[in-house]
Amino acid sequence: MASRFALLEQFIQEKLADTHLPALSIALVERGETVYARGFGFRDSERGLPATPRTLYGIGSVTKSFTCLAIMQLQEQGKLRVDDPVERYLPLEVRPHGRPITLHHFMTHSSGLPALAYAEAVIRHAAGAADTYLPMASYDDMLTFVNGATDWVHAQPGERWFYLNEGYILLGAVIERVSGQSYTDYVEEHLLRPLGMARTFFDKARVDADPDVAVPYVVTKDKTQVPSRYLYGRLTSDGGLISNVEDMSRYLRMYLTGGRAAGSRLLGEPSFTTMLTGYVDLPPEVYPAEQRRPVGRYGYGLSVYPDFYGHTLIGHGGSVLVSTAHLAFVPDRAVGVVVLANGSGYPMAHFAGFALAVLLGEDPWALPGVREERALERLTGRYETYRGTYGATVKRAGDFLLLEIKNRLFEQTVPLVPIALGADRARFFTLTLGRRLDVEFAARDGDVDLIYERYKMRRVGSV
């Protein structure tokens, strides 16, 4: 009898093979129990060591929810309020349109500052992918960096969502200021220990001493796996935690039991509800343009999506290039998933959504993103006109298709932008000579036809 999770296992293995991601670990929680946990691939490719549910990976921006939990605890203790201006605690000089930035604004990525890309610069420099170097060794360094961006403001505070790692670094500084502890000590004492997360760390020494650690890899554009390193001390309250799916399952269960851990509450019910409330619209992710609408809202270190197979989905992803992560849960069905990998190149959210669909008894292939990806893949191939008089090759390039026409003397590459992707018919558009050109694919009786300009082509082979 096939396992309940056989389809998920096949999906994961197929995507790891396609993208050359070295390893992935996943755990699924249902009604308070871990019902599935497994590692796939190599945590260390060179030494041939397999991934396990205990393998340590960087969780990236999933750390942000820990930061917000700490802020909410400190509010319950009367040491701060989320509506307090950040400048009450730190010498922050940026005032978008004359208004102070509050802790709430940083927690919801709605300060009015667009991403200043400090983390992108630090991560890419460490991986050897870029030359920009930023010496961000302290909160004072970050304040200097952010205070220089006054003329970079783009919106009123609270008006628009702009993902801002820098804001979360400064939230860590506020936690230190009001608690009297370092950020890492506070999180360990008040969050990790009560949750029983004994193998979740910020510091290099404890990670290096652990026997089951994933080597962080840069998966290059030609799919080569290049060993890299974690950025201890450079990423902290915005994305510095190292963990494993066993520990993260404990964290997940806390969300599915209303903030409880080991028989006690980490957070009072009103604060917990506040944390899981969406405050700022996330950018639209739907095409065509006339259907564009916000897909969800951002809360405190978590995103809230109102329509996941008819349920509310809450979660957050994380990426530090050499490791990626996703945490997601459906509160009204008490199910959740955590996915960790030692590289990047495929959305962890797709793995998480696929797993949750399986838990809910839904069709995982109907998941947005996975559905579109599958539809695009079905259209790739070599196409020819009547009797092979003319031809083109269609390849996938992310969320687009590329139509290539080549001969001995010239070549042309045409990007195809999706409009609608149906099971039997798909429509795209491109731009040529200053005009829009519609492109159509039609599937019938195992054949796929392509209508491009004056030509009708039929698929004759794969690429």
Secondary structure, DSSP 4 states (H G I P E B T S, - for coil): ---TTHHHHHHHHHHHHHHT--EEEEEEEETTEEEEEEEEEEEETTTTEEP-TT-BEE-GGGHHHHHHHHHHHHHHTTS--TTSBGGGTS-----GGG-PPBHHHHHTT-SSPPP--HHHHHHHHHHTS--------SHHHHHHHHHTTGGG--S-TTTS----HHHHHHHHHHHHHHHSS-HHHHHIIIIIHHHT-TT-BSSHHHHHH-S-BPPPEEE-TT--EEE----BTTB-TTT--EE-HHHHHHHHHHHHTTSEETTEESS-HHHHHHHTS--EEPPB--SSGGG--B--EE-SSSEEEEEETTEEEEEEEEE-SS-EEEEEEEGGGTEEEEEEESS-SS-HHHHHHHHHHHHHT--GGGSTTHHHHHHHHHH-EEEE-GGGSSEEEEEEETTEEEEEEE-SS-EEEEEEEEEEE-SSEEEEEEEETTEEEEEEEEEETTEEEEEETTEEEEEEE--
